[in-house]
């Protein structure tokens, strides 16, 4: 409906099966941006900083991404059906290997409950107890 992808679009870093919701912002990076990810993130951060309201007397741009609200912290919920590897790795006891295992599992089976994460090798009751309050589906 949006017109499709250009020939420069790189869909390797987006979840093509994610359900679209109203007012969702979807960023499709180019091949260049994916290959130069660090520089892309620096540019994105500077654009977010420029967009922020500096003080109460300046104009507020409600179309800006609020950097404070989009930053993942160690208390935010992690959707195990959509989280990136990096977001999964913010969970206590989840390193790169387990994060990759979670992603592989969900590519074959959508998590219906957060308890299903215990189907991942190495995530038992002890690890689940530490992370369950931060999980969502």
Secondary structure as GFF3:
##gff-version 3
##sequence-region A 1 137
A	DSSP	alpha_helix	31	35	.	.	.	ID=ss1
A	DSSP	alpha_helix	37	51	.	.	.	ID=ss2
A	DSSP	alpha_helix	67	70	.	.	.	ID=ss3
A	DSSP	beta_strand	78	79	.	.	.	ID=ss4
A	DSSP	alpha_helix	85	88	.	.	.	ID=ss5
A	DSSP	alpha_helix	96	108	.	.	.	ID=ss6
A	DSSP	three_ten_helix	114	119	.	.	.	ID=ss7
A	DSSP	alpha_helix	125	131	.	.	.	ID=ss8
A	DSSP	three_ten_helix	132	134	.	.	.	ID=ss9
A	DSSP	beta_strand	135	136	.	.	.	ID=ss10
###
